């Protein structure tokens, strides 16, 4: 069974942990989020427990205080973005990556530099044969 998708509030917590070089306690995550989001310390703890149950977070127990947990991301941000992108394409474009990319490209005015970057991404994708046989582009 596939794990439940993470919520926007949970994503904010993951952002803090992805930005950290070391595991953090829920209090440390809360302190780093203060000023940028309106969330209580209790809410942060609840969301971190949910993320842990979704296998998004792992933790170690503090060597000096067994009530303190040090959390770390078990999935990279890149892996989560790819998964979220795939779900988006499946939900809104019937799995057609081509249709999703076309819709996004038509929604923005791109600079020459951005177009060049996209061309490089497409060329790399073509060279690596990333296209899945059962899904369109």
Residue, then its C-alpha position, 0 to 999 in steps of 0.5 A: x500500500x502506498x503511503x499517504x501524500x504529505x500535506x503542505x504543513x508537513x512539507x514546511x517541516x520537511x523543508x526545515x529538515x532538508x536544510x539542516x546538516x544535522x538531525x533536529x528535535x521538534x523544538x529546534x524545528x519549531x524555532x527555525x519555523x518561527x516567523x515564517x509560519x503560524x504553527x504552535x509547537x504542539x502542532x509541529x510535534x503532531x505533524x512530525x509524528x505523522x511524518x514519521x508514521x509515513x516513513x518520511x522521518x526517521x529519528x534517534x533517541x537522545x543519549x542523555x534524555x530518552x524523552x528527546x528525539x532527533x529527527x532526520x529526513x528519510x527521503x531526499x527533497x529531490x525524491x519527494x518532488x519527483x513523486x509529487x510531480x508524478x502524482x500531479x501529472x497522473x491526477x491532472x493530465x492522465x499521466x501525460x508528461x507531455x501535456x503537463x509540460x506543454x500546459x506549464x510552458x504555455x503558462x509562463x514567459x520564458x527568457x532565452x536562458x530558461x529556454x536553453x536550460x530546458x533544451x539541455x534538460x530535454x537533451x539529457x533526458x533523451x540521452x538517458x532514455x528516461x521515458x517510461x514505456x507505459x507512460x507518455x513523456 
